[in-house]
Amino acid sequence: MKIEDHQREYVIWQNRAVRFYLAARLLALSQLWPATAFCAQQALEDLLKATLVFHDKSFNPQHAGHKLTKMLRTLKNKVPNSQSVNVPPYFYHDNRFRLVTRYPVGHEMVGIPSSLLDDLDRSFVDLLVLVDFQFNTQLKSIIRSGKHLKVLQRDNKQLARLLDFLSSH
C-alpha cells in the first residue's frame, strides 16, 4: 500500500494526539486536574491539526499555531460531515487550558468542569471519525495489543463508538 504524504502526516499528528489523550485520561483518573486540562487541550489541538492535514492540502499546522477557534471554523468549512463536531469552548477559550496550566501567573486559576473527561472522549471520537484512514496508527496498535487499553476503557462512554469505528477501518 502506497501511503500519500497527507496520510503519513495525518498518522504522525494523530499518534501525537493519542499520546496526549491517554495522558489526559490517566491524569483525570488520578484527579490531577491542571495537568489533565493541559493534556486534554493538546490532544484535541493535535487531532484537529491531524484532521485538517488530511482533508485540506493547503492547511499548515505550524502556521495555525494554537488558534483552535480558527481551526474549528476551517474544519466546518473544509471537512465533510464535521458540522456535528462540538468541542466545548472551555478547552480553548482565552487559551486558558494551554497557558494557565503551564504558566500560572499570580492567583489566576482554571475552572475544570466535572464533565471534562466525558467532553474530551466525545470530542476526540467526533474528530477521529472524520478520517477514514487509520492505517498503522498508534491507536489501532493499542487496541490490538491491549497495551494502555485500561486507560482508554475506564469510564469512557465513547469506547463502543471508538472500537466500532476502528474495527471497520
N, C-alpha and C positions, 0 to 999 in steps of 0.2 A: 504494500500500500504506500503510495507516494503521498507524503504529507505536505500541504501547501504552507507557505510562510505564515499566513494568518491563523492557520490551525495550530501550528507549532507555538506561535506567540500566545494563542489562547491557552494552551496547555501550561505554558510557563506561568502565566498570570493566574490561572485557576489553581495550580499547585500552591502558589504563594498564598492565595486566598484561603485554601483549605487548611494550611498550617495555622494561620491566624484564627480561623473559625474553630478549629479544635482547641487551640489555646484559650479562646474566649469561653468556650463551653466548659473546659476544665476549670478555669478560673471562676466562672459563675457558680459551678457546682461546689467550689470551695469558698464561695462568698467573698472573693477578693474583687470587689466591685470596681474600683478605679482602673485596675489592670484589665478587667473584663471589658469595661467600656472602651478602652483604647483598642484592644484586640478585635472587638466586635466591629468597631468603626473601620478598622484597617481591613478586616475580612470582606466587608461589604464594598469598600472602595476598590480593593483589588479584583473582586469578582465583577464589579461593574466595569472596570477597565478591561478585564478579560472579555466580557460580553461585547463591549464596543469594538475592541480589536478584531473580534471575529466577524462582526456584522458591518463595520464601517471602515473601509480601506483608508479613508482619509484621517481616521482618528489616531492621535499621537498621545499615548499615556503620559509621557513626560511633560508635554505642553499642557495637558489637562490639569496637572498638579493634583491638588486636593479639593477641587471645586465639585463636590458631589451634586449640588443643585444643578449646575450646568450639565454635568454628565447625565443626570436623570432626565433632563429635558432632551438631550441628544438621544438618549435611549428611546424615549417615547416617539421621537421623530424618525428614527432610523431603523429600529429593531421591530420586526413583525411580532405581534402578539404581546407586546410589552405594556399595553395600556393598563393592564390589571396589576402591574408591579407597583407596590406601595411601600417604599422604605420609610418608616416613621421619621419625621423631621428631627427628632431629638438626636438621632445618630449623627447628624451633620450640621445642625443649627449653630451658627457662630463658631463652628469648628471646636465646640466645647469638649467633645469626647477626645478629639485628637490633641488639642492643646493643653487644656487644664489638667488632664490626667497625666500628662508628661511634664508640664512646666507649671506647677502650682505657684500662683502669684498671690501673696498676701493671704487673705481669707476666702479667696474665690473657691467655690465648691461646684461640683457637678451633681445634679439630681439624677439618680438612677431609678427608672421606673421598675416596678415589680414585674412587668411584662417583658423585660429586656430579653431574656433567653427565648421566650416564645416568638417575640418580634424578630430576633436575629435568625432563628431557624426558618421562619416563614419567608423572610426577605431573602435569605441565602438560597432557599429552594426556588423561590419565584425567579430569581436571576439565573440560577443554574439551568432551569428547564428551557430557557430561551435559546440554548445552544445544543443542537443535537449531536455535535461532535464531542465524544467523550473517550476517544481512543487513547489508551496509555496514560490516563490521568492518575494522580495520586489518590484521589477519592475512590476510583474504581479499585485500585490496589488495596486500599483499606478495607473495602467491602469483601474483596476476595480473600485476603489474608487474615482478616479478623483483628489485625494489629490496630489498636486505638479505637476499635469498634465500640467498646463500652462507653467511651467518652461521647461518641456520636449517638448512641442509643438512649442514654439516660435522660429521662424527662423530655424527650424530643417528640412533640406532637406531629412533626413533619416527616418522621422517619419512614413511614409506609410510602408516602408520596415520593420521597427521595429514592428509596430502594426500587420502587416500581419504575421510576424514570431511568435509573442507572441500569436496571436489568434489561430494559428494552433498547439500550444504546451501547 
